[in-house]
Amino acid sequence: MSRSAGHLIVRTLENAGIERAYAVPGESYLDVLDGLFDSSIETIVCRQEGGAGFMALSEARLTGRPGIAMVTRGPGAANAMISIHTAYQDATALVLFVGLVPIADRARESFQEFSLPEWFSSTAKKVIIVDDEHRAGELTAEALRIAASGRPGPVVVGLPEDILVRMTDSPEATPAPIAEPQPSTADLAALAARLGAARKPAFVLGGDGWHEGHGATLAQLAASAGIPIFCDWRAYDALPHSSPAWAGWLGYGRADAIVEGFAAADLLVYVGATRSDVASDGYTRGFDAQTVVVGLDPEATQHAGRIDQQILASPRSFTTALTSFTSTDRAANASIDAATLRGERTDEWMTSRSGVQSKVAAHRPDADVAGAIDRTGVDLGVAFGILDDRLGGEAILTYGAGNATIWSHRFIRHFEPASLVGARNGAMGLAVPGAVAASLAFPERRTVAVCGDGDFLMNGQELATAFAHGAKPLVIVVDNGVYGTIVQHQINHYPGRPSGTRMVNPDFAVWMSSFGGHGERVEKTEDFEAALDRALAADGPALIHVVIDAELMPPAPDEISA
């Protein structure tokens, strides 16, 4: 069957099970857009390329499938760069298709021309340019495979305008299955011996790949063996927070009591995670412990410090193999069980760590007490405590960057996998597009975006995308009129000299109402609960504009003792 290269790319995406493509249209890839016209893939028309990239990243993190974004050349690719950097540092599978100038116009400074490899090669797993129409399907399948294999990450595919319209008889391509390394019996036996001998072992879970619920299975084994589980920053939906093994999350905004437990461990088993900059408090914590790294990356990218054992496995293959290895139902010649993993440890180590995060989350002010405090604006400890009560650990939370998110991190519980999307590289602007994509991918689930006023206006325009495609996120915008994280750094390093951090904001609730959505503006703590209930009851996108005191800093890390 003869078809254009652009249409063959679309058929290949269909064969891969892609359900949505997040796009800002451009004349450079019109033939791909034409192929999407009668495709099973829904084209989500976005309002800015950075928003499109973040939507694709959000869907990838929640579903385990590579996210698909499509943008045009030059300026469009520049706007999308932020999502590529995020996907690269966060190790999330993403494929960005970029329209390019015709081959004959290359190296002539033609309209919107740029060098795709020179722009993206340092922050993408691979850059591919489809210079042969007959290979369009093959290269698309290759991009999907590379993005999802090994350490996941972004692949950028260049689409020259003239190549897309050329006809080809090449057959449809189907991406090859992703090879998933399996731990060997020797790997598991060595790990079991380490766990059994350690006095204070701990698991640290992180990264992508927990969306199928394997964290709950690993947590059950860890609890029976007396091993607490910590989670990396913005990856703490890896296990249900109701687990007795749950010991809390590391990284920005963490409580001192949690990092003290992490630093006290004599064996750290990282699964899908590494001893990274953020999780180790700037390369200062957890370096003395014996270390096992379990992951898909042979190079252990982002890991700092010692590695005493490395196991190549995904969260799924590792958890499945370990639980099978320790099962009492397995072959009699394998004698490892949870008691062996426990060794001679008592319950004291795990019980001293489990529940600490729950204590942190519960340490929120009472609404009546907060109302008595002489403070301008809403008390976020009260507000996010109420939000947690309403969500019940079932919702999907999405975050951009900034101090405004710390209260939600501290107080919101997660009982379900695939329930958190945040930029682990600290990129601003993910919260709103991330929530739009989450709502489209899981329309039956509640989706809540939490962002500061600075973060919101980075990609707040994607609310228009929500209305256009039927997404129903709730957006909570915390407004203190400043770039709060930078203000905090200035207070620490340049006290009394605020510079370049003030903002002037519109009434975000009115802005939401202008789209036809439900908007609320809350300036007093006692008004938040009723406003939240009205927003949750709204049949469509909703927004709560929460005004707080500009002097309010995130909850102190030493508020909770172990």
C-alpha positions in Angstrom: 0.0 0.0 0.0 1.5 3.3 -1.1 1.1 6.2 1.4 3.0 9.3 2.4 5.8 9.2 4.9 3.8 11.4 7.2 0.8 9.0 7.2 3.2 6.1 7.7 4.5 7.8 10.9 0.9 8.0 12.2 0.2 4.4 11.4 3.4 3.4 13.3 2.2 5.3 16.4 -1.1 3.6 16.2 0.6 0.2 16.1 2.5 1.2 19.2 -0.8 1.8 21.1 -0.4 5.6 21.3 -3.7 7.1 22.3 -2.9 10.9 22.2 -0.5 13.2 20.6 0.0 16.6 22.2 0.6 19.2 19.4 1.0 22.8 18.5 0.4 22.8 14.7 3.0 24.0 12.2 3.2 24.1 8.4 6.4 22.1 8.6 4.6 18.8 9.5 1.2 19.3 7.8 1.3 15.8 6.3 1.5 14.2 9.8 -1.4 16.4 10.9 -3.3 15.2 7.9 -2.6 11.6 8.8 -4.0 12.3 12.3 -7.3 13.5 10.8 -8.8 10.0 10.5 -6.5 8.3 13.0 -7.5 6.5 16.3 -5.0 8.8 18.0 -6.6 11.9 19.5 -4.8 15.1 18.6 -4.7 17.3 21.7 -4.2 20.9 20.4 -2.1 22.8 22.9 -1.5 26.5 23.2 2.3 26.5 23.7 4.9 24.0 22.9 6.3 23.8 26.4 2.8 22.9 27.6 2.5 20.2 24.9 5.8 18.7 26.0 4.8 18.7 29.6 1.4 17.0 28.8 3.3 14.2 26.9 5.6 13.8 29.9 2.7 13.6 32.3 0.9 10.9 30.3 4.2 8.9 30.0 4.8 9.0 33.7 1.2 7.9 34.6 0.8 5.2 32.0 4.2 3.8 31.3 3.9 4.5 27.5 6.2 7.0 25.8 4.5 10.4 25.6 4.1 12.0 22.2 4.5 15.7 21.4 4.6 17.4 18.0 5.9 20.9 17.3 7.2 23.0 14.5 10.8 24.0 13.6 12.8 26.8 15.2 10.7 28.7 17.7 8.4 25.8 18.3 11.3 23.5 19.1 12.9 26.1 21.4 9.7 26.3 23.4 9.6 22.5 23.7 13.2 22.3 25.0 12.1 22.6 28.7 10.1 19.3 28.5 13.1 17.5 26.9 15.4 18.6 29.7 12.8 17.5 32.3 12.3 14.1 30.6 16.1 13.7 30.4 16.9 14.4 34.1 13.7 12.7 35.3 14.3 9.6 33.1 10.8 9.7 31.5 10.1 8.2 28.1 9.1 11.0 25.6 9.2 11.3 21.8 9.2 14.8 20.4 8.5 15.2 16.7 9.8 18.4 15.2 9.0 19.7 11.7 12.0 20.9 9.8 12.7 22.9 6.7 12.9 21.1 3.4 16.2 19.3 2.7 16.9 21.7 -0.2 16.7 24.7 2.1 19.2 23.5 4.7 22.3 25.5 5.5 20.8 28.6 3.9 19.5 30.4 7.0 16.0 29.6 5.7 12.9 30.6 7.6 13.0 29.2 11.1 15.9 26.9 10.2 18.1 25.5 13.0 20.3 22.5 13.7 18.3 19.8 15.5 21.3 17.7 16.6 23.2 20.7 17.9 20.2 21.9 19.9 19.2 18.6 21.5 22.0 16.1 21.5 23.2 17.0 25.0 19.7 16.5 26.5 18.2 13.7 24.6 18.9 10.0 24.4 19.0 10.2 20.6 18.3 12.7 17.8 16.9 11.2 14.6 16.2 12.9 11.3 13.9 11.2 8.8 15.8 11.9 5.6 14.5 8.9 3.8 10.7 8.5 3.3 11.0 4.8 3.1 12.4 4.6 6.6 9.8 6.9 8.2 8.0 4.0 10.0 11.2 2.2 10.9 12.7 5.3 12.5 9.5 6.2 14.4 9.4 2.7 15.9 13.1 3.0 16.7 12.5 6.3 18.5 9.7 4.7 20.6 11.9 1.8 21.5 14.9 3.9 22.5 12.8 6.3 24.6 11.4 3.4 26.7 14.4 1.1 26.9 17.2 1.1 29.4 17.2 4.4 31.4 14.0 6.0 29.9 14.3 9.4 28.4 13.5 11.7 25.5 14.1 11.0 21.8 13.8 13.9 19.3 12.7 13.1 15.7 13.2 15.6 12.9 10.7 15.7 10.1 11.8 17.5 7.0 8.8 19.0 5.3 9.5 17.7 1.8 10.2 14.1 3.0 6.8 13.8 4.7 4.8 14.2 1.5 6.8 11.7 -0.5 5.2 8.4 -1.2 6.5 5.1 0.1 5.5 1.4 -0.2 7.3 0.5 3.0 5.2 -1.6 5.4 3.8 -0.4 8.6 6.3 -0.7 11.5 5.6 -2.0 15.0 8.0 -1.1 17.8 10.0 -4.1 19.1 9.1 -5.2 22.7 11.2 -3.5 25.3 13.7 -5.9 26.8 13.3 -6.0 30.6 16.3 -7.3 32.5 15.7 -10.0 35.1 17.7 -10.3 38.3 19.6 -13.5 38.5 19.3 -16.0 41.4 22.9 -15.0 42.4 21.9 -11.3 42.5 19.0 -12.0 44.8 20.9 -14.3 47.0 23.7 -11.7 47.5 21.1 -9.0 48.2 19.3 -11.3 50.7 22.5 -11.9 52.5 23.2 -8.2 52.8 19.7 -7.5 54.0 19.9 -10.3 56.6 23.2 -9.0 57.9 22.4 -5.3 58.1 21.3 -3.8 61.4 19.5 -0.8 59.8 18.7 -1.5 56.1 16.3 0.6 54.1 14.8 0.7 50.6 14.7 3.9 48.6 12.2 3.9 45.8 12.0 6.4 42.9 11.8 7.1 39.3 9.2 5.9 36.8 7.9 2.4 36.5 5.7 2.0 39.6 2.4 2.8 37.8 1.3 -0.9 37.9 1.3 -1.1 41.7 4.4 -3.1 42.3 5.4 -0.8 45.1 2.6 -2.1 47.3 3.9 -5.6 46.8 7.5 -4.6 47.7 6.2 -2.7 50.7 4.4 -5.8 52.0 7.6 -7.8 51.8 9.6 -5.0 53.4 7.2 -4.7 56.3 7.4 -8.4 57.0 11.2 -8.2 57.0 11.4 -5.1 59.2 12.8 -2.8 56.4 11.5 0.8 56.1 11.0 2.4 52.7 11.9 5.9 51.8 11.0 7.5 48.5 12.8 9.9 46.3 11.6 13.5 45.8 8.3 13.6 43.8 8.3 9.9 43.4 6.6 9.0 46.6 3.5 7.6 45.0 5.6 4.4 44.5 3.9 2.8 47.5 0.7 3.4 49.5 1.3 5.7 52.4 -0.8 3.4 54.5 1.9 0.7 54.5 3.7 0.1 57.8 7.0 0.2 55.9 6.4 3.8 54.7 9.1 6.0 56.2 8.7 9.3 54.2 10.1 11.1 51.2 13.5 12.8 50.7 14.4 16.0 49.0 13.3 19.6 49.0 10.9 20.3 51.8 11.5 17.0 53.7 11.3 16.9 57.4 14.6 16.5 59.4 13.2 13.4 61.2 12.9 11.6 57.9 16.4 12.5 56.6 17.9 11.5 59.9 16.4 8.0 59.5 17.8 7.8 56.0 21.2 8.9 57.1 21.2 6.3 59.9 20.8 3.4 57.6 23.8 1.0 57.2 22.4 -0.5 54.0 20.6 1.5 51.3 18.9 -0.4 48.5 17.9 2.0 45.8 15.2 0.7 43.4 14.5 2.8 40.4 16.3 5.6 42.2 19.9 6.8 42.8 21.8 8.7 45.5 21.2 11.9 43.6 21.8 15.6 44.5 18.3 16.3 45.8 17.7 13.0 47.7 21.1 13.3 49.4 20.7 16.9 50.6 23.2 18.2 48.1 25.5 15.1 48.3 25.8 15.3 52.1 23.7 12.4 53.4 23.7 8.6 53.1 27.2 8.2 51.7 28.6 5.9 54.4 26.0 3.2 54.0 26.6 0.0 52.0 24.8 0.6 48.8 22.8 -1.5 46.3 21.5 0.1 43.1 18.6 -1.6 41.3 17.7 0.0 38.0 17.7 -0.2 34.2 20.8 2.0 33.7 24.1 0.1 33.6 25.9 3.4 34.0 23.9 4.4 37.1 23.5 7.9 35.8 22.9 10.5 38.6 24.2 8.2 41.2 26.9 9.6 43.5 29.2 7.6 45.8 29.7 3.9 46.4 28.0 1.0 44.8 28.6 -2.3 46.5 26.2 -4.2 44.3 24.3 -3.4 41.1 21.3 -5.2 39.8 19.9 -4.5 36.4 16.1 -4.7 36.7 13.0 -2.6 36.4 10.8 -2.0 39.5 8.4 -4.6 38.1 11.0 -7.3 37.3 12.9 -6.8 40.6 9.8 -6.8 42.8 8.4 -9.9 41.0 11.7 -11.8 41.3 12.4 -10.8 44.9 8.9 -11.7 46.1 9.1 -15.0 44.3 12.5 -15.7 45.7 11.3 -15.1 49.2 8.0 -17.0 48.8 7.5 -20.0 51.1 5.6 -21.6 48.1 8.7 -21.8 45.9 11.0 -24.7 45.4 12.4 -26.3 48.6 16.0 -25.8 47.4 15.6 -22.1 47.8 15.5 -21.3 51.5 15.3 -17.5 51.6 12.2 -16.0 53.2 11.2 -12.8 54.9 12.6 -14.1 58.2 16.0 -14.6 56.6 15.9 -11.0 55.2 15.1 -9.8 58.8 18.1 -11.6 60.2 18.5 -10.8 63.9 16.9 -7.4 63.8 14.1 -6.5 66.1 11.1 -4.4 65.2 12.7 -1.4 66.7 14.5 -0.1 63.6 11.4 -0.2 61.3 9.0 1.0 63.9 11.2 3.9 64.7 11.0 5.0 61.0 7.6 3.9 59.9 4.9 6.5 60.6 7.3 9.4 60.7 5.9 10.8 57.5 2.4 10.3 58.8 3.3 12.3 61.9 4.6 15.0 59.7 1.5 15.0 57.6 -0.7 15.1 60.7 1.2 18.0 62.2 -1.0 20.7 60.7 -2.6 23.6 62.5 -6.2 23.4 63.5 -8.5 25.8 61.6 -9.6 27.5 64.8 -6.1 28.0 66.0 -5.0 29.3 62.6 -7.9 31.7 62.6 -6.6 33.2 65.8 -3.2 33.9 64.3 -2.7 37.5 63.2 -1.7 36.7 59.7 -2.7 38.0 56.3 -4.2 35.4 53.9 -4.8 31.7 54.1 -3.0 29.3 56.4 -1.7 26.7 54.0 -1.3 24.0 56.7 -5.0 24.2 57.3 -5.9 24.4 53.7 -3.9 21.4 52.5 -5.0 19.4 55.5 -8.6 19.9 54.4 -7.7 19.1 50.8 -6.1 15.8 52.0 -9.2 14.9 53.9 -11.3 15.5 50.8 -9.1 13.6 48.4 -8.6 10.6 50.6 -5.3 9.5 49.0 -7.1 8.7 45.6 -6.4 11.7 43.4 -3.7 12.5 40.9 -1.5 15.5 42.0 0.6 17.5 39.6 3.2 20.0 40.4 5.4 22.6 38.9 8.2 24.1 40.9 8.4 26.5 43.9 7.9 26.8 47.6 4.1 26.9 47.2 4.1 23.1 46.5 5.9 22.2 49.8 2.7 22.2 51.9 1.0 19.8 49.5 4.0 17.5 49.5 4.0 17.5 53.2 0.3 17.0 53.9 -1.2 15.1 50.9 -1.2 11.3 51.2 -1.1 8.9 48.3 -2.7 5.5 48.5 -2.7 4.7 44.7 0.1 4.3 42.2 0.4 6.6 39.2 -0.9 9.5 41.3 1.9 12.1 41.3 3.5 14.0 38.4 6.1 16.7 39.3 9.2 18.1 37.6 12.0 16.5 39.5 14.4 18.8 37.6 12.7 21.8 39.2 11.1 23.0 36.0 8.4 25.6 36.3 5.1 25.3 34.4 4.3 21.6 34.6 1.4 21.7 37.0 -1.4 22.9 34.7 -0.5 21.0 31.5 0.3 17.9 33.6 -3.1 18.0 35.2 -4.8 18.4 31.8 -3.0 15.4 30.4 -3.7 13.4 33.6 -7.4 14.2 33.4 -7.5 13.1 29.7 -5.7 9.9 30.4 -7.7 9.1 33.5 -11.1 10.9 33.2 -12.6 8.8 36.0 -10.0 10.1 38.5 -9.8 13.4 40.3 -6.8 15.5 39.2 -5.5 18.4 41.1 -2.7 20.8 40.0 -0.9 22.6 42.8 1.2 25.6 41.8 2.4 29.0 42.9 1.4 32.2 41.1 4.7 32.3 39.2 4.4 28.7 38.1 0.8 29.0 37.1 1.3 31.8 34.5 4.2 29.8 32.9 1.6 27.5 31.3 -1.7 28.6 32.6 -2.9 29.0 29.0 -3.3 25.3 28.8 -6.6 25.7 30.7 -7.9 26.5 27.2 -6.8 23.0 26.1 -8.7 21.5 29.1 -11.9 23.1 27.9 -11.3 22.2 24.3 -10.8 18.5 25.0 -13.0 17.8 28.0 -10.4 17.6 30.8 -11.6 18.5 34.3 -8.7 19.4 36.5 -8.9 21.4 39.8 -6.1 24.0 39.9 -5.0 25.5 43.2 -2.9 28.6 42.7 -1.1 29.9 45.8 -0.5 33.6 45.4 2.0 35.5 47.5 3.0 38.0 44.8 6.7 36.9 44.7 8.9 34.1 43.4 9.0 32.5 46.8 11.8 30.1 46.4 14.2 32.8 45.2 13.0 35.2 47.9 13.9 32.5 50.5 17.4 32.2 49.0 17.8 36.0 49.0 16.8 36.1 52.7 19.5 33.5 53.4 22.2 35.0 51.3 21.4 38.6 50.7 19.2 39.6 53.7 17.3 42.9 53.3 18.0 43.2 49.6 15.1 41.7 47.7 15.6 42.0 44.0 13.9 40.8 40.9 11.2 38.7 42.6 8.0 40.8 42.9 5.0 40.0 40.7 1.6 41.6 39.9 -1.2 39.1 39.5 -4.7 39.2 38.0 -7.7 37.7 39.7 -7.1 34.1 38.7 -10.6 33.1 39.7 -12.1 35.6 37.3 -9.8 34.4 34.6 -11.0 30.9 35.1 -14.6 32.1 34.9 -13.9 33.8 31.6 -13.3 30.3 30.1 -16.6 29.1 31.5 -15.1 27.3 34.5 -15.6 27.5 38.2 -13.4 30.1 39.9 -13.0 30.9 43.6 -10.8 33.5 45.3 -10.0 32.8 49.0 -8.3 35.3 51.3 -9.2 33.9 54.7 -8.5 30.5 56.2 -12.1 30.0 57.3 -13.4 30.4 53.8 -11.2 27.7 52.2 -13.2 24.6 53.1 -16.5 25.8 51.6 -14.7 27.1 48.5 -13.0 23.7 48.0 -16.2 21.8 48.3 -17.9 24.0 45.7 -14.9 23.6 43.4 -14.9 19.8 43.8 -18.6 19.7 43.0 -18.2 21.7 39.8 -18.8 19.8 36.6 -15.7 20.9 34.7 -12.4 22.7 35.3 -12.2 24.6 38.5 -9.6 26.9 40.1 -9.1 28.2 43.6 -7.0 31.4 43.9 -5.5 31.1 47.4 -4.0 34.4 48.7 -1.3 34.1 51.4 1.1 36.3 53.3 4.1 37.1 51.2 6.2 36.6 54.3 5.0 33.0 54.8 7.8 30.5 54.2 7.3 26.7 53.8 6.9 24.5 56.9 10.2 24.2 58.7 12.1 20.9 58.3 12.6 20.6 62.0 9.0 20.9 63.1 8.8 17.1 63.7 11.0 15.1 66.0 11.5 11.4 65.3 
